[in-house]
Amino acid sequence: MTLVAGLLMDIFSFFPLGINTLSFMLVVLMASFLAQRFLVTYSTWKFLTLILLVIAGTALNDFVVVVLMKIFLSLKSAGEIGFPLFYSDLWLKILNNVLVFILIYWPLKKFENLKNVYGQKLTLRNNVR
């Protein structure tokens, strides 16, 4: 899924093929690594940890895209084009990603709780028979 999302992003943003794909894969690996370490228990800190993962993932994605574009352009031309360390709209991207995360997280959490309640009832009903 990450590969397809990266390729589609490359196609529609007119970046060189593979820039967003590599960036997305690095972000997914980082998020997976950190999630295994920090999201072991269900606590009140889980939501804040996930928001911090979204912020870190957005910043890492922006950083990797800038670095890869800089490498690509330096290989393409002899002259060095100065890029900022991050694009200027990084804070807007972070805000957008956090808002989308919040809009997705709460309904999925309610669905998971509902599924757990009905799953327990189904298990109890099957054990009674």
Buried (B, 14 or more C-beta within 10 A) or exposed (E): EBEEBBBEBBEEEEBEEBBBBBBBBBBBEBBEEBEEEBBEEEEEEBBEBBBBBBBBBBBBBBBBBBBBBBEBBEEEEEEEEEEEEBBEEBEEBBEEBBEEBEEEBEEEEEEEEEEEEEEEEEEEEEEEE
